[in-house]
Amino acid sequence: MKELNSEDVKAYTDFEIIDLSKKKQIWSSFLFNLLIAIPTAFFGDYSDITRIVIPLIIIISAVWVVYLSFKIEKKRESFILYLGCNALFTSIICMLASYKILSTIIEVNNLVIVSVVALYIICLLLNVLNVLRLIRKGHYGKSSQKGSAALIIPFSVLGLGIGKAMVGRIGNSGAVILLASCLMIFSFMYLIGTQNILKYVLIQIYDKSTAK
């Protein structure tokens, strides 16, 4: 991190460069969680665990969103950390939902699970390294960082599909496999949003060093 230029880091962590309404962003991302997480929590394998853990995380997220909704412009660090944590949670939920759906029609091999988790961790690390590379190149000083609210409609349809698949209303195994594949793709797509956790860490490091 010492190799990073403080001006490039400042451009990357600039709160005002996020051009989407910040309230819309936190509420739309929270709705994504509800659409995917609720059916994932109560149906399929390991429901005895997920029905406790996932609703608890949803409640924490709800409290966090309400807190951010008031004077959000003064809560830069909490807002950025929420986006990162939400992206990570949604990504993991998509992957878990994909597994639960597939397990309704086929037995998922443990080796496959381990391989996917390993690939997930590798992609997570590559995402961090790529962001650091872009910061060094001064990329974030050239363009604004867009939000993902435009995904709310496809995610709404996706959420309904998850619920139907898990209660056995989708009989076509091909449709189930397609849905599970889409969820897996979304899981890896949401990894991009976890960069906000890195952004939060950089703010903590460079803001404090600047203050000194």
Secondary structure, DSSP 8 states (H G I E B T S, - for coil): -TTS-HHHHHHHT-GGGB-S-HHHHHHHHHHHHHHHHHHHHHSSTTHHHHHHHHHHHHHHHHHHHHHHHSSGGG-HHHHHHHHHHHHHHHHHHHHHHHHHHHTTTS---HHHHHHHHHHHHHHHHHHHHHHHHHHHTTGGGTS-B---GGGHHHHHHHHHHHHHHHTT----HHHHHHHHHHHHHHHHHGGGGGHHHHHHHHHHHHHHHHH-
